[in-house]
Amino acid sequence: MPPGKGIACHDHDCGDEDCGPSFSLYENIDTALVRCLNEAVVSSCRGVFRPWHTRREPMTTPLDSDPDDPELILHIPFNGQITLKAVCVVGGVDGTAPAKMRLFTNREDIDFTNVNDLKELQEFDMIEDLTGNIEYPTAVTKFKGVHHLCIHFPTSLGEERTRINFIGLKGDFQQRRREAVHTVYESRPVPEDNQAREEWRGASRSCQ
C-alpha cells in the first residue's frame, strides 16, 4: 500500500446511542462557512453535516457534483482545534458514491488549479456505504491541531457525478482560548519606587 493511503478498516454495527457521541464534531463545524467547489446546488454541502442518528434519513437536497463532472472539493472550518480520528461518508446509489477521498488540513486555498499538485496527508479508497457503517480511520498524529479540513473527492464509483448524503467526523475538540488581559494596580506605595521618582525629579531640575 502506498504511503499515506488507507482503506476502510472498521465496519461497525452499533446503535445510535453508542456511535453518536463519537461522531459529534459536526457541532464544532462553522457550518455557515462550509463551502464546496463544483457542487450542483450552492450551499447544499452544509446539509451533509448533521447529527449521527439522522445519517440514514434522505436529504431533500443532497450534495451533488455538477453533471458530467464527479470531482468535489469540500472546505470545512471549525470553531476551534480538533484532532481528527475518523471519517464516515454516506454516498449515493448506483455508482454515484465517491471512489476516493483525500484529506488536507489547514489549507483554505485549495482549488482545482492546485489540488492535484499537492500531497494529501492521507488518501482512502472508498466503497459504497448507504448506512454509515463504514469508518475511515486517520493516522491521528497527522491530524492534530486542525482548524480547517479540506476533503477532495476526485471521482465517483462509476457515474459521471458524485452524490453525498452524510459526512460524519470523529475526533476530539478543543475550544479556542482567549487570553485575558490583567491590569495590576499598586495597592500601597513601594519605598524604592518613591525614591526613584524623587531622584528623577532632582535630575530633571538640575538640567534646567
N, C-alpha and C positions, 0 to 999 in steps of 0.2 A: 504494500500500500504506500503511495507517495506520501512524503512528509506533510503534515498539516491536513491530511484528508481523513474523513471518517465516514462511518455508516451508522444507521440507527442500530443501537445495541440493546435497547430496553423496550420490550413490548409489554407495557403494564396494563393490567386489567384490574382496576381498583375503583372503588366508589367515589362519588364526588366529594364526600367528606374527607377522604384520605388524600386525594390528589389536589383538591382545590387550593389548600394553603401553599403547596409547593410551586404552584403556577400563579403566584399572586403579584408578580411585578407589573401587571397591567395597571394597577392602581398608582404606580410610581412613574408612569409614562406621561409626558407632557403632550397629551393627545391632540391638543389644538395645533401643535407644531409638527405633528407627524405628516410626512409627505411621501409621495411615490411618483417616480418617473415612469411614464408610459402607461399609466392607469387609464382605462376607458372612461370612467366617471370620476371627475375631480373630487378628491377627499373621501372616496369610498374606502381607501386604505385605513382610515381611522376606525371603521367599524369592525375590523378583524380583531381588534384588541378589546376583549370583553371577558366577563367572569368565566372561570373554568366550567361551571355547571351549564353554561349556555353553548358550549362548543359544538354540540350536535344540532342545535337549532338552525333552521335555514335562514339565510340572510335575505332581506329584501333587495339589497344592492351589494353583492359580493365584490371582492376586489378582482377585477378582470383586467388583463392587459388589452391593449388595442388589438383589434382583429389583424391577423396575419403577422403578428409580432409578439411572441411569448415572453420576451425579456422584461423584467421588472427590477427596479432599484428602489428599495424602501429605506427611508431615513427615520430613525426612532430616537428622539431625545428624551432624557429622563429628568426628573425633578431633583436629582441628587446623583450619587455614585452607586453603581451596582457591581456585583460580581455575578456574571452570567454563568449558570451551570448547565442549562439545557434549553433546547427549543423544541416546541411541538407545532406542527403545521397541519391543518386540516385543509386539503385541497379539493379541487373539483373532481368530477367523474369523467369517465371515457377519455382518459389521456390528457385532461386539462390540468391535472395536478403538476406542481413543479418537479423537475427531474434532478436538479442540483440546487444547492444552497451554499453561498459563500458569505462569510462573516468578516466584517471590518469594524474597528472601534475608533471612536473619537476622530472621525473624518467626515466633516459635513460637506466637503467639496466634491464628493464622488458623483460622477455622472457618466453618460455613455461615451464621453470623449476620453476618459482615463481609466474606467473600471477594469478593462482587460489588461492594462499595463501595470496594475497594482497587484501586489502579492497579498492574498487574503490571509487572515490569521488561522482560519480553518474552513475546510470545504467538506460538504457531505453529498453523497449520492443518496437520493431520496426514493421512497416507494409510496404508492398510493395509500392514503390514510384518511378514511371517511369518518372515523370515530374519535380521533385524538388519542389513540392508544400507543402511538409510536413517539418515542423520545429520542432526540438527537443530543447526546451529551457533549459538552465542550471540554477542551483542555483548560481547566479552570485557571491555571496560573497565567494564561494569556488573556484572561477576560476579567481582570481585577481593575478597579478604578475607572469603570466605563461610565461616561456621562452621555454618550451618543453611540448608538448601534446602527450600522448600515448592513442591510441584507440584500445580496444580489441573487436573484433567481434568473439564471441565464436562459433556461429553456424549460419546456414542459415535457411530459412523458410521451408526447406524440402528436398532440394537436398544435395548431398554429396560434393558439392563445393559451394563456395561463389563468387559472382561477384559484383564488384562495378564500376560504370561508372563516378561518380562525388561525391566530398565531398566539401560542402561549409561551411565556418566558419564565424560566425557573431560575431563582437565584436569591441573593441577599441584597438588601437595600441599605444605604447609609445616607441619612439626611445631610444636606449641606449645612455646615456650621457657620454661623455669623459671629465674627469676632466682636466682643463687647469692648467699648472704649471706656476705660476707667479714669476718672479725674480724682487725684489725691489732693485733699485740702489739708493745709497745715493747721493742726489743732492747737498748737502752742508755739510760741516763739522759740527758735533754736539759737542759743547764745552765739555759736560760731557764725551763723548767718548774719546776725545783727552786727557783729564785729566786722565782718567782711563788707557790709554795706557802709559802715562808718568810714572804713579805710578807703573805700571807693570815692565817697563824697569828699574826703580830705584830699585825695589825689586830684579830684576834679577842680577843687578850689585853688590848689597850688598852681594849676596850669593856666588860670585866668590872668 
